[in-house]
Amino acid sequence: NATIQGAVDGVTGTATISVIAPVQSCSSGPVTVDLAVGQVKVLSSTETGGCIKIASTGSGSQYIVITANTNSNPDGFPTFALKSDEGETIPSSSLLVSPMKIAAQVSIAPADQPGLAQVKFESSLRATETRDLDLNVAQRAYASRSVDTQLRKSVSVAIPNVGDKTTFKVPAKFDASGKSLGGSCSNFTSVTATARYISTRAIIYTDDASPAAGFTDPDLQEIGTEFDNLIYPTDVDYFGTPLDLDNNSRVIMLYTPLVNRLTDANSSGFVGGFFFVGDLFPSTGTNSCAQSNMAEIFYLLAPDPSGTINNNVRTRDQVRQGTRGTIAHEFQHMINGSGRIRNPLTVNFESTWLDEGLAHFAEDLNGRALKGFNDTDNYTFAQVSMNNNDYNAFFFQNFARMKVYLQNPGPSAPTSQFADTSLADRGAAWSLIHYAADQYAPGGDIKAFDKALVAGPDNGT
């Protein structure tokens, strides 16, 4: 620091200045990046010392520089300052503003991923289906129509009236301390539920053991109307029709606190609901599924405004909003299982990565249908987020999962064995299926393309 004094013709003045010593930013010298068209080069921070020189091998050359933090457990969210080497003044034609702050890539710990609770539970459920259920048993039962004669009269013989009560077997079991013992054909809990709303395509039940201050009749009508007018026709158009083992031409939605108990206390995420393919199996006989309700049924989170279950508060609005995408997602699983049972050429359930990728695609497609968007056109964020509730219900989760994948793509892949447990792999699977449908659907018919994937068999085409 120094004070400079000056005098001209009797006029004096002073000024304080700071002289900053120059710093060599490129400690190991600049690394020249000169790439062929389409080539990619990865540079480490130690290699470059924070400085690269981009060569221009011809007019019109274009590069994209992506900064990344490879520390899997970074302290906070560091930033990088990118600056061109064109001096203090950046020409207005420059694509890189100086200084530009870009958030570093980070790996998010599982506890910080709100969608992971649903993914982990579905992972366990899909593994149970593969391990315990023989697809051929359901195929033979469907082909011969040898459905259990013990079907519930209130559901299978006639559509129930509002207020009718029915017993369901929920594939979820807990010990005396409340710890989950999983859900399967042998691990299930019987509950009594009341029919609350009946629409053209849905029968909505609420578990009689649900916490107080649950859904109102208008809430249930809103749920049924959205299923009838949006989710059912969209999923059917793109993936096919579900079975109708209970002969009511409807899908049963059971809101039960047993789903609430699947989420640990004070968790940031939650299990919104699920479908279990065991419900499409016969309930008696060799290799049958004792749990089976022999009906097309979802199990969904119940409102719990007081947090009576595991101290997790679930208001009516939160549950309604938080399960809109869940219903679209799980309905694809139901249709997928139905397609496999209906097609005698298939020998296995759908590959997990593809089943989940298609279910995530179902969320996206429902959002597009709701907005009146074409299934192949590109849209801006402003367009998809005009209604925040709709955006969060059908678009946000796929973008969030894809972001996790992009943040650390190295260990993740859409078809990997971790596709049933990793948000990153789920995001990659959704993106792959979306891209494949956009680019390779014969004649641009995405609906026919998706239906062919669902129906099987898995022949690689």
N, C-alpha and C positions, 0 to 999 in steps of 0.2 A: 504494500500500500504506500502511496506517496501523495503529497500535496504539491501541486504545481502552481507557482505564482508567476504573474506576468504584469508588465506595465507598458502602455503605449500612450505617448503624448499626455502623460500625467494621469491617465486612467489605469487603475490597478484592478486585478481580479485573481481569484484562486479557484482551483478545481481539484477534487480528490479522485484519484484513479486507482484501480487494482490491476496489477499485471499478473496474468495467470500463465504459469509455465506450460509449454506444450506437452501433451501426453501422447505417447505412441499407442494408438488404439489397436494397431495390428502387431501384437507382440511377436508373432512368428512370421510376419510378412503377409501380404494379401494372398489369398488363394484365388486363382483365376478359374472361373466357371465358364467353360466353352462347350456347349452341348449340341449334339445333333438333334434334329426335330424329333420330339417325343421322348428324348432321353431324360432320365432322372438321376440326380446325384445327391447323396446324403453326406452332409458335412458335420463333423463333430465340433463342439465349441473349442476343444483343445487344439484341434487341427487348424481352425481358422483364426483363433485368438480374437474372435468377434468381428472379423473383417473379410469380405469377399469382393472380388473384382469380377464383374460380369462383362465378358467379351462380346463384342458385336461383330459377328461373322458376316453380316449382310444387312441390308436395309429391311426394316419391318420385323426384326427379331423380337420375340416376346418371351418373358420369363415370369414364373411365379415363385416367390420365395415364401416358404412356410416356416415360421419359427415354432419350436417345440421344446418343452421341458420334459426330459426323459426320467426325471426323478419320480419314482412311483409314490412317494410320500412327501410331496413338497410342503414347505412351510408357507401357507397362504397361497395367494395367486400372484406370482411374480409377473412382471411385464418386460417387454423388450422394446427398446427405442430403435426404430429403423430410420436411417437417414441416407439420402442419396449423397454421392460424392461430387455434386455439381456446385459446391460452394454454399455460401450463406443464403443465397436467394434461389428458391426452387422455381423453375419455370412453371407457368400455369398449365403447360401441357404434360407435366410430370404426373404419372399415375400414383406415385408414392409421396404422400404429404409428409413433411418433416416438421417436428418428429411425430411419428405415428405410433401410438401405443396399441399393442396387440396382446391380448390375454394369452398366457402360456397354456399349452396343452397339459392337462393333469389327469392322473388316474384317480377316479373317485372310489373311495372305500365302500364296500357293500352296505355298511350301515347308513351311508348317506344316499343310497339309491331308493327312493320311496316306492318304486314299482317292484322291488325285489321280493317282497313278501308274497305277492301274487305269483311271481315266477317260480319261487321255491316250492310253493304248495302245488302248483300245477305240475312241476317237475316230479314231485312225489306221486301225484295221482296218475300221470302218464306212465310212470315206471310200474306202478301197481297194475294198471290195465295190461301192459305188455307181459308182465310176469305171471299174472293170475288168470287171465282170460284167454280162452281159445276161440278165435274168431270163427272157426268152422262150426262151433256149437250154435252161435247166434245165426249164422248163415243157414244152417239146416232148419232151425226153428222157424226162421222167417219164410224159407222156401216152402215148408210144409204147413205153414200157418198153425203149427202145433204150439199155440200160445197157452200158457198156464190157465186152467179153468178156474183158478181161484182169484181171477182178476177182481179188483174192487168194483162193485156194482156202481157206486156213485161216480166213478171216473170213466170206466171202460164201456159200460152199457148205455149210459146216458150222461149228458152234460149236467154237472151239478147246478143247483140253485145257489144264489148268494146266501150264505149262512150255513150251508151244509158243511159237515165236518168229515175229514178223511184222515186216516193214519198213513204216514209215509215213513220209509226207512231211509234215513240220511246217511250216506257213506262218510261218517265222521264219528270217532269214538274218543272218549276222554277218561282218564283215571280219576280217582277220588280227589286228587289235588288239582284237577283241571288240566293236567298235561295231556296234549294230544297224543293219541295212540295211532294216528293215521286213519285212513279211510279205505275200505276195500269191501269185497263181497262178504267177508266175515266180520269186519270191524265196522259196525254201523249203529246208529241210535234211532229208535222209533219215536216219532213225534205225532201229535195230533194238531191238525191245522184246519182253519176255517176258510172256505171260499169267500173272497171279498169282492172280486170283480171278474166279470166274464165278457170277453170281447170276441170278435170274429176269429182271431187267431191265438188268443191267450186266455188262460185261466189262472188268476192270481190268488194264491193262498198266503195267509200269514200264520206263522206258528203261534199256537195258543200260549206258548211260554215266552213270547216276545216281550221286551221291556215296555213300560208304559209310554204313552205319548208317541205312538208309532204313526204309520201312514194314515192319512185321512182318506175318505172315499174319493175326493177330487184328486188327491195324489195318485191313487191307484188307477183312476180313469186316465190320467195323463200318461202313466207308464204303459197302460194297455193300448192307448191310441197311438203312441209312438211306435210300439212294436207292430201294430197292425199296418200302419201307414208308411213306415220307414224301414225298420229293421227286418221284418219278415220278408217283404217283397224284395228288398235289396239283396239280402243273403241268398234267397232262393234263386234270384236271377243270375247271380254270379257263381253259386256253388252247388245248387241242386235242392231237392226237397228232402225234408226229414222223413223218417218212418212215421207211421201212425198206429203203433201197436195197441193203443188204448181206444182206437176208433172214435176219437172226438174231434179230429181235424184241428187240434189246438196244441199249443205248447204250454206246459205247466210251469209257472214261476212260483217258487216257494221261498218267501222271505223268512229266514230262521236265525235265531241267535246262535245256533251251532256254528254258522259261518263266522260270526263275530269272535267266537272263542278260538278260531284258528290264527288270530293275530295276537302276538305277544303284548303284554301290558306296556303302555306308554310308547308304542311304536309309531314312527313317523309315517310308515306305510300301512297298508291293510290288504287283506284278502277280500275282494269285492264279491266273488261268487265263483261257481264252477259247474261244469257238466261232467258226469261220470258215465262212460259208455256201458258200464255194467247194468244200467237201467234199461238197456235195449236187449238184454239177455233173458232167457227163461229163468225163473226163480227156483225151479226144481229140476231134478234129473242129473245125469252124469255131467260133470264139469259146468254145472249151471252157476248162477250167482244168487246166493240166498238174499242178498241185499236188494236185488232188483225190484223196482216198482213197476217194471214192464210198461214204462210210459216215457214220453219225451218230456224231461223235466230239468230245470235249472235250480240250483240252490244259491240264494242271494243274501247279502248282508241285510240285517234288520236295523232300523233306526234305534238308537240308544242314547237319547239326549242327556241322560244323567250319568252316563259312563258306568253303568252297573256291571258291565262285562269287561274284565281286565283293565278297568279304569280308562277305557278308550271312549271318549264322547263321540257319538255319531248322530248328528241332527238329521231330521227328515230331509232337509235340503241337501245336506252333504251326501247322504246315501243315494238320494235320487240322482243327483248330478254325477256322483262318483261311480255309479253302476250302469250308466247309459252305454258307454263303450264296452263295458264288461259283457252286457247282454249280446251286443253285436258280435263280440269276440267268441263267446261261449256257444252262440248259435252256430257258428261255423264248425266248431268241434262236434256239435250234435249232428249237423248235416254230413260232416266228414265220416263219422262213425256209421251213420245210416247208409252212406254210399258204399262203404266197405262191406257192410252186412248184405246189402242188396246185390252186390256184384259177386257172383260165385267164382270169378277168375282171380280175385284178390286172396292172398294167403296170410297177410299180416295187416295190422293196423298201420295207419299212415306214419311215415318217418316223422319223428318228433319235430325236427327242425322245419320240415315242410308244413306240418299241421299247424305249428305255432306261427310260422310266417304267413300262412293263409289267413289265420285268425286275426293277426295284426292288420293284414291287408283289408279284412272285412271292416275294421274300424274306419280305415281311410275311405273305403268305398261308400260307407254309410254317411260319412261327413260330406263327401262329394254329392251324393244323392240329395242330402238335406239342403245343400247350397244350390242345387241345380247345375252343378259343374259336370262337364264331360269327363269320362273316365280316362282319357288320354291327354287332355290339354294341360298346359302348365298354368299355374296361378300364383299370384304374389302373396306374400305374407299378409298384406293388408286385406286381400280378398278372403283368405281363409279364416282370418281372425276378426272379422267384422262383428261377430257375436261371440263374446268371450266364453260363455258356457258351452256353445257348440264346438268351439275350437278346442277347449280343454277336454271335452268328451270324446272327440273322434280324431283329432289331429295331433295334439300336443305330445301324447305319450310316444307315438312313433318317432317324432322328431327328437324327443329326449333320448330314446333308446339308440337312435342313429348317432346322436352326438356322442354318447358314451363309446360307441364303436369307433368313431372317427378320432376320438381322443387317444385311443390306444389300439389301433387295428392289428398290430403284430400278432398277439396271441389269440385273436378272435377270427372266426370265419362263420358264414351263415350255415354251413352244413356240418359244423364240428360237433363232437360229442357233448359239448357244453351248451348247445343251443337250447336245452331245456332248463338251464340254470343261470345263464348269463344275460344281462340286459344288452350287453354289447353284441352278442351273437344274435339276439332277437332283432336288434336294430338292423344288423347286416342281412338277416334272412328276409325281413320285410322289404328292404331296399332291393335285394336280389330278385325277389318275386315281382315287385313293382316294375323293375327294369325289364325283366324277362317278358312280362305281359305287354309292356309298352312296345318293346322292340320285336318280339318274336311270335306274338299271338297270330296264328294263321288268318290272313285276311283282316288283321286288326281286330278280330272278335275276342275281346278279353273275357267275356262271359263264357264262351265255349272253351277257351284256354283254361280258365280256372276250374270249370266243371270236369274237364278231362283229368286234371291233376287230382281232384278229389276222388273221382270214381276209381282210379287205378286201372289195371295193376301197375306196380312199380317196374316199368320196363325201360326206364331211362329215356323215354321220348317225351 
